[in-house]
Amino acid sequence: MTSSETLYLASHILSMARIGDASIEAELLVC
């Protein structure tokens, strides 16, 4: 991978992580 692809993936994963934090915490509480 090129450095630009790595930066793109990293920023995408971070943005998805922010969105998914609440749902992940909810799933942990359900379990």
N, C-alpha and C positions, 0 to 999 in steps of 0.2 A: 504493500500500500504506500501511496505517496503521503507526505506530511499533510497535505490539504485534505485528503480523504480521511486521515486519522483525526484531524481537528473537526471535520464535519461530523464524523461518527460520535466523537466525544461530546460535542455540543448537543447532538440529537439525543444521546443517551441521558445526558444531564437534564434536558428539558422533559423527557419522558419520565425520569425519576421524580421530578418535582410534581408532575401530574399524578403519578402512581403512588406517591407516599401515603395519601389518605386511604386509598383502596387497600394497600398492603397492610396498613395498621388495622383496618376494619377486618380483614381476613384473619389476622393474628388474633384479634379479640374474639372472633367467632370460634376459632379453634380453641 
